[in-house]
Amino acid sequence: MVEGWQMRQRGGRNLKELSVRSTVGQILKFQSFTNEWPWTWTAGDFDEWMLHLVAVKKFAPTTIRMYQYSIKAFCSYLCSEHYGWVEECMSRFGMHPVQVCHEWNTVAHLQDYEGLPGRRPMSREEIQKVLDRADQIVEDCLSAHRKGALPAYRDATMLKVIYGWGLRINEAVHLDETDFYANPHAPEFGRFGVLQVRYGKSSAGSAPKRRSVMSLHPWAVDAVRDYVENVWPHVRTKNSNALWVTERGTRTGTQELRKTFGELRDSLGMEHSLTPHSLRHSYVTHLVESGVDPVFIQQQVGHAYQSTTAIYTAVSGDFANKMMHDALAKLLPNPNIESGAE
């Protein structure tokens, strides 16, 4: 059954190997919990497992829904008349698989965003503190003649690129030096006017989505230009254009980036809920506060729907106050009109 399910996922749906292994792992966990075979599973077994995941494992709603989706899809596959498992089980065991996931025992998707409430965009001041702290580490290494100045410079520049172009973590670590191009409409940026993202978030069964991100921040362009011209030639590996290279000569990974950001965040006493992805949230929020067109922002960050971009937006108090005053100016009576006049 599992082998057939894997073939359907890999071949028919063309899903990534990681997604297939994750789904199979959840199916096997349910089987291990019940100690029963799929043709004997019941809705009661499923309810007990869900109670265990919620009360004991304390999984988040999004994780619970992912587990439920995997079991529901697997049961639908087993119950389908196209694959013959119902007839096979009836002939062998006198019973057959049934769907154990129903509307009344699965989590409903009631809102667009279900992430932790503590995850928020960072203010401009917080962004500046993080980037300044990263730069200070570089200066400290150079002043003390310690090893680590080049890796520290790499990390500081990578964080600036993530915020400066609104990238996801995986998009950032897969950048090559050759992913930057000139933009004829912004000659002041030189060959860093456009960033070609090659590893954008993919949809189910599709290859990573590509998109072009226009350069908007001169300070970010200056930072990456300085890194490419003065640091990257000393750390790059032969036959590779990887922009971020570790001391071992490999491409910097997402875990290393999270660790670097976490150390900077903790040294500044910021909330532990802040992650490198907060830089991307901040990019969207700050563009909105600057009055940039929402459709352009959507294209910049690679969202299929504007509603997704809206989830990222959490404008500052100053911006909200300005919006409030603008709204009041339109709603309140004109003070120049005499009292009682229409």
GICOR-V446153 format. One record per residue. SS is DSSP state (2 for helix, 1 for strand, 0 for the rest). OMEGA is omega as a letter, one per 20 degrees, with the letter a starting at -180 (* if undefined). Layout:
SS;OMEGA + SS;OMEGA
//
This chain:
0;a + 2;r + 2;r + 2;r + 2;r + 2;r + 2;r + 2;a + 2;a + 2;a + 2;a + 2;a + 0;r + 0;r + 0;r + 0;a + 2;r + 2;r + 2;a + 2;a + 2;r + 2;r + 2;r + 2;r + 2;r + 2;r + 2;a + 2;r + 2;r + 2;r + 2;r + 2;a + 2;a + 2;a + 0;r + 0;r + 0;a + 2;a + 2;r + 2;a + 0;r + 0;r + 2;r + 2;r + 2;a + 2;r + 2;r + 2;r + 2;r + 2;r + 2;r + 2;a + 2;a + 2;a + 2;a + 0;a + 0;r + 0;r + 0;r + 0;r + 2;a + 2;r + 2;r + 2;a + 2;r + 2;r + 2;a + 2;r + 2;a + 2;a + 2;a + 2;a + 2;r + 2;r + 2;r + 2;r + 2;a + 2;a + 2;a + 0;r + 0;a + 0;a + 0;r + 0;a + 2;r + 2;r + 2;a + 2;a + 2;r + 2;a + 2;a + 2;a + 2;a + 0;r + 0;a + 0;r + 0;r + 0;r + 0;a + 0;r + 0;a + 0;a + 2;a + 2;a + 2;r + 0;a + 0;r + 0;r + 0;a + 0;a + 0;a + 0;a + 0;a + 0;r + 0;r + 0;a + 0;a + 0;r + 0;a + 0;r + 0;r + 0;r + 0;r + 2;r + 2;r + 2;r + 2;a + 2;r + 2;r + 2;a + 2;r + 2;r + 2;r + 2;r + 2;a + 2;r + 2;r + 2;a + 2;r + 2;r + 2;a + 2;a + 2;a + 0;a + 0;r + 0;r + 0;r + 0;a + 2;a + 2;r + 2;r + 2;r + 2;r + 2;a + 2;r + 2;a + 2;a + 2;r + 2;r + 2;r + 2;r + 2;r + 2;a + 2;r + 2;r + 0;a + 0;r + 0;a + 2;a + 2;r + 2;a + 2;a + 2;a + 0;a + 0;r + 1;r + 2;a + 2;r + 2;r + 1;a + 1;r + 0;r + 0;a + 0;r + 0;r + 0;a + 2;a + 2;r + 2;a + 2;a + 2;a + 2;a + 0;a + 1;r + 1;r + 1;r + 1;a + 1;a + 1;r + 1;a + 0;a + 0;r + 0;a + 0;r + 0;a + 0;r + 0;r + 0;a + 1;r + 1;r + 1;r + 1;a + 1;a + 1;r + 0;a + 0;a + 0;r + 2;a + 2;r + 2;r + 2;r + 2;a + 2;a + 2;r + 2;r + 2;r + 2;a + 2;a + 2;a + 2;a + 0;a + 2;r + 2;a + 2;a + 2;a + 0;r + 0;a + 0;r + 0;r + 0;r + 0;a + 1;a + 0;a + 0;a + 1;r + 0;r + 0;r + 0;r + 0;r + 0;r + 1;r + 0;a + 0;a + 2;a + 2;r + 2;r + 2;r + 2;r + 2;r + 2;a + 2;a + 2;r + 2;r + 2;a + 2;a + 2;a + 2;r + 0;r + 0;r + 0;a + 0;r + 0;a + 0;r + 0;a + 0;r + 0;r + 2;r + 2;r + 2;r + 2;r + 2;a + 2;r + 2;a + 2;a + 2;a + 2;r + 2;r + 2;r + 2;r + 0;r + 0;r + 0;a + 0;a + 2;r + 2;r + 2;r + 2;r + 2;r + 2;a + 2;a + 2;r + 0;r + 0;r + 0;a + 0;r + 2;r + 2;r + 2;r + 2;a + 2;r + 2;a + 0;a + 0;r + 0;a + 0;a + 0;r + 2;r + 2;a + 2;r + 2;r + 2;r + 2;r + 2;a + 2;a + 2;r + 2;r + 2;a + 2;r + 2;r + 2;a + 2;a + 0;r + 0;r + 0;a + 0;a + 0;r + 0;a + 0;a + 0;r + 0;r + 0;r + 0;*
//
